[in-house]
């Protein structure tokens, strides 16, 4: 299920979909403080939060959002070569993943794509060869 946190109440929907349990894991690729806080809120007890996006400033309530739920947290800079095939297959099987792509740029427009990403004006910005 793809949800837009600006249009949907993530916590309400996730808890409804999971019978009040929450998600097993959340992977944040945005680096957005609000997205991280929302992700922590929708994790189940003993859930796992993985940081991929870079957030340089984050203020959270460590007791309510981490300690009381016994959250496991880890960070990852990128994937390794062995995981590439699995990522491609996951993307092929999950057509809803396209719903989070907000911008597509030809390689010749890469500079513009990176400027939009730096300004945080997109959710997922991709470069395409066509």
Secondary structure by P-SEA (a helix, b strand, c coil): ccccccccaaaaaaaaaaccccccccccccccaaaaaaaaaaccccbbbbbcccccccccccccccccccccccccccccccaaaaaaaaaaacccccccccccccccaaaaaaaaaaaccccbbbbbcc
